[in-house]
Amino acid sequence: MSEFPYYRSVKSLAIWKAGKQQKAILSSEHAERYLRDIKEGKGFPSLWLPSSPEDLEKISLGILLRKGHLDTVNLVGLNESCFRNVGIEVSKVEVFNFPIPTVGHLHYELCTTDDNKLTAAIEIFLQCNGNFADFIKSDPNKINMRRIAAKYIDEVSESYKQKAQEWAKQYLQ
């Protein structure tokens, strides 16, 4: 079992935190939001398994570079038991064109889009089997995405370098 959880970018972090605080899915609307956050995108849901806090920063930067605009990155960190206990397989699927190539090998996918299995995994997460991470867009008093872009500018692929430099300009010397 990994020391770090699998991370997934989500839009509804406040909803996830509310459910985690109550250790339950609070309503059918919450359940729909959780599933939408997990299933958003094409194909099977993507997950990232960092091996260090620095990897998580690079993954967050890469996610934003792919989106093309600077924003806050909200992540839920789901422990392996969330999937294992409900029979969801997690497969390693390297992303060769990820904006930060040094972390492309840390990409995984859930091998299901079944709502019942995913809901069961979410319920396990809400009962204290995971955590949260968020990287603020640009608050100068916190570790923010502009600083992260500056910190890892040399690891950004050429096709995304200009965008990363634009975001990081106030922190580049």
Contacts in CASP RR format, 6 or more apart in sequence:
PFRMAT RR
TARGET T0000
AUTHOR 0000-0000-0000
METHOD contacts of the structure
MODEL  1
MSEFPYYRSVKSLAIWKAGKQQKAILSSEHAERYLRDIKEGKGFPSLWLP
SSPEDLEKISLGILLRKGHLDTVNLVGLNESCFRNVGIEVSKVEVFNFPI
PTVGHLHYELCTTDDNKLTAAIEIFLQCNGNFADFIKSDPNKINMRRIAA
KYIDEVSESYKQKAQEWAKQYLQ
1 80 0 8 1.000
1 81 0 8 1.000
2 49 0 8 1.000
2 80 0 8 1.000
4 49 0 8 1.000
4 50 0 8 1.000
4 51 0 8 1.000
4 52 0 8 1.000
4 56 0 8 1.000
5 77 0 8 1.000
5 78 0 8 1.000
5 79 0 8 1.000
5 80 0 8 1.000
5 130 0 8 1.000
5 131 0 8 1.000
6 47 0 8 1.000
6 48 0 8 1.000
6 49 0 8 1.000
6 77 0 8 1.000
6 78 0 8 1.000
6 79 0 8 1.000
6 80 0 8 1.000
6 83 0 8 1.000
6 90 0 8 1.000
6 108 0 8 1.000
7 47 0 8 1.000
7 48 0 8 1.000
7 49 0 8 1.000
7 50 0 8 1.000
7 56 0 8 1.000
7 59 0 8 1.000
7 75 0 8 1.000
7 76 0 8 1.000
7 77 0 8 1.000
7 78 0 8 1.000
7 133 0 8 1.000
8 37 0 8 1.000
8 38 0 8 1.000
8 45 0 8 1.000
8 46 0 8 1.000
8 47 0 8 1.000
8 48 0 8 1.000
8 75 0 8 1.000
8 76 0 8 1.000
8 77 0 8 1.000
8 78 0 8 1.000
9 60 0 8 1.000
9 63 0 8 1.000
9 73 0 8 1.000
9 74 0 8 1.000
9 75 0 8 1.000
10 16 0 8 1.000
10 37 0 8 1.000
10 38 0 8 1.000
10 74 0 8 1.000
10 75 0 8 1.000
10 76 0 8 1.000
11 36 0 8 1.000
11 37 0 8 1.000
11 40 0 8 1.000
11 74 0 8 1.000
12 33 0 8 1.000
12 34 0 8 1.000
12 36 0 8 1.000
12 37 0 8 1.000
13 74 0 8 1.000
13 76 0 8 1.000
13 132 0 8 1.000
13 134 0 8 1.000
15 30 0 8 1.000
15 33 0 8 1.000
15 34 0 8 1.000
16 34 0 8 1.000
16 37 0 8 1.000
16 76 0 8 1.000
16 132 0 8 1.000
17 132 0 8 1.000
18 26 0 8 1.000
18 30 0 8 1.000
19 25 0 8 1.000
19 26 0 8 1.000
19 30 0 8 1.000
19 126 0 8 1.000
20 125 0 8 1.000
20 126 0 8 1.000
20 128 0 8 1.000
20 132 0 8 1.000
22 126 0 8 1.000
23 126 0 8 1.000
23 127 0 8 1.000
23 128 0 8 1.000
24 123 0 8 1.000
24 126 0 8 1.000
24 127 0 8 1.000
25 31 0 8 1.000
25 34 0 8 1.000
25 119 0 8 1.000
25 122 0 8 1.000
25 123 0 8 1.000
25 126 0 8 1.000
31 119 0 8 1.000
31 122 0 8 1.000
34 119 0 8 1.000
34 122 0 8 1.000
35 115 0 8 1.000
35 118 0 8 1.000
35 119 0 8 1.000
35 122 0 8 1.000
37 76 0 8 1.000
38 45 0 8 1.000
38 110 0 8 1.000
38 118 0 8 1.000
38 122 0 8 1.000
39 45 0 8 1.000
39 113 0 8 1.000
39 118 0 8 1.000
43 109 0 8 1.000
43 113 0 8 1.000
44 109 0 8 1.000
44 110 0 8 1.000
44 111 0 8 1.000
44 112 0 8 1.000
44 113 0 8 1.000
45 109 0 8 1.000
45 110 0 8 1.000
45 113 0 8 1.000
45 118 0 8 1.000
46 107 0 8 1.000
46 108 0 8 1.000
46 109 0 8 1.000
47 78 0 8 1.000
47 90 0 8 1.000
47 107 0 8 1.000
47 108 0 8 1.000
47 109 0 8 1.000
47 110 0 8 1.000
48 56 0 8 1.000
48 59 0 8 1.000
48 103 0 8 1.000
48 106 0 8 1.000
48 107 0 8 1.000
48 108 0 8 1.000
49 106 0 8 1.000
49 108 0 8 1.000
50 56 0 8 1.000
50 59 0 8 1.000
50 103 0 8 1.000
50 106 0 8 1.000
51 106 0 8 1.000
55 103 0 8 1.000
55 106 0 8 1.000
56 75 0 8 1.000
56 133 0 8 1.000
57 135 0 8 1.000
57 143 0 8 1.000
57 148 0 8 1.000
57 151 0 8 1.000
57 152 0 8 1.000
58 100 0 8 1.000
58 102 0 8 1.000
58 103 0 8 1.000
58 148 0 8 1.000
58 152 0 8 1.000
58 155 0 8 1.000
59 100 0 8 1.000
59 103 0 8 1.000
59 106 0 8 1.000
60 73 0 8 1.000
60 75 0 8 1.000
60 133 0 8 1.000
60 135 0 8 1.000
60 145 0 8 1.000
60 148 0 8 1.000
61 99 0 8 1.000
61 100 0 8 1.000
61 145 0 8 1.000
61 148 0 8 1.000
61 149 0 8 1.000
61 152 0 8 1.000
61 156 0 8 1.000
61 164 0 8 1.000
62 98 0 8 1.000
62 99 0 8 1.000
62 100 0 8 1.000
62 103 0 8 1.000
62 160 0 8 1.000
63 73 0 8 1.000
64 70 0 8 1.000
64 71 0 8 1.000
64 73 0 8 1.000
64 145 0 8 1.000
65 99 0 8 1.000
65 100 0 8 1.000
65 156 0 8 1.000
65 160 0 8 1.000
65 163 0 8 1.000
65 164 0 8 1.000
66 98 0 8 1.000
66 99 0 8 1.000
68 163 0 8 1.000
70 137 0 8 1.000
70 138 0 8 1.000
70 145 0 8 1.000
70 146 0 8 1.000
70 167 0 8 1.000
71 137 0 8 1.000
71 145 0 8 1.000
72 134 0 8 1.000
72 135 0 8 1.000
72 136 0 8 1.000
72 137 0 8 1.000
72 145 0 8 1.000
73 134 0 8 1.000
73 135 0 8 1.000
73 145 0 8 1.000
74 132 0 8 1.000
74 134 0 8 1.000
75 132 0 8 1.000
75 133 0 8 1.000
75 134 0 8 1.000
76 125 0 8 1.000
76 130 0 8 1.000
76 131 0 8 1.000
76 132 0 8 1.000
77 125 0 8 1.000
77 130 0 8 1.000
77 131 0 8 1.000
77 132 0 8 1.000
77 133 0 8 1.000
78 121 0 8 1.000
78 125 0 8 1.000
78 129 0 8 1.000
78 130 0 8 1.000
79 125 0 8 1.000
79 129 0 8 1.000
79 130 0 8 1.000
80 90 0 8 1.000
81 124 0 8 1.000
81 129 0 8 1.000
82 121 0 8 1.000
82 122 0 8 1.000
82 124 0 8 1.000
82 125 0 8 1.000
82 129 0 8 1.000
82 130 0 8 1.000
83 89 0 8 1.000
83 90 0 8 1.000
83 110 0 8 1.000
83 121 0 8 1.000
85 120 0 8 1.000
85 121 0 8 1.000
85 124 0 8 1.000
86 117 0 8 1.000
86 120 0 8 1.000
86 121 0 8 1.000
86 124 0 8 1.000
87 117 0 8 1.000
88 110 0 8 1.000
88 111 0 8 1.000
88 112 0 8 1.000
88 117 0 8 1.000
88 118 0 8 1.000
88 121 0 8 1.000
89 110 0 8 1.000
89 111 0 8 1.000
89 112 0 8 1.000
90 108 0 8 1.000
90 109 0 8 1.000
90 110 0 8 1.000
90 111 0 8 1.000
91 108 0 8 1.000
91 109 0 8 1.000
91 111 0 8 1.000
92 105 0 8 1.000
92 107 0 8 1.000
92 108 0 8 1.000
93 107 0 8 1.000
93 108 0 8 1.000
93 109 0 8 1.000
94 104 0 8 1.000
94 105 0 8 1.000
94 107 0 8 1.000
95 104 0 8 1.000
95 107 0 8 1.000
96 104 0 8 1.000
97 157 0 8 1.000
98 104 0 8 1.000
98 107 0 8 1.000
98 157 0 8 1.000
99 156 0 8 1.000
99 157 0 8 1.000
99 159 0 8 1.000
99 160 0 8 1.000
99 164 0 8 1.000
100 152 0 8 1.000
100 155 0 8 1.000
100 156 0 8 1.000
100 157 0 8 1.000
101 155 0 8 1.000
101 157 0 8 1.000
102 155 0 8 1.000
110 118 0 8 1.000
112 118 0 8 1.000
135 143 0 8 1.000
135 144 0 8 1.000
135 145 0 8 1.000
135 148 0 8 1.000
136 142 0 8 1.000
136 143 0 8 1.000
136 144 0 8 1.000
136 145 0 8 1.000
137 144 0 8 1.000
137 145 0 8 1.000
137 146 0 8 1.000
138 144 0 8 1.000
138 145 0 8 1.000
138 146 0 8 1.000
145 167 0 8 1.000
146 167 0 8 1.000
146 168 0 8 1.000
146 170 0 8 1.000
146 171 0 8 1.000
147 168 0 8 1.000
147 171 0 8 1.000
149 156 0 8 1.000
149 164 0 8 1.000
149 165 0 8 1.000
149 167 0 8 1.000
149 168 0 8 1.000
149 171 0 8 1.000
150 168 0 8 1.000
150 171 0 8 1.000
150 172 0 8 1.000
151 171 0 8 1.000
152 164 0 8 1.000
153 161 0 8 1.000
153 164 0 8 1.000
153 165 0 8 1.000
153 168 0 8 1.000
153 172 0 8 1.000
156 164 0 8 1.000
165 172 0 8 1.000
END
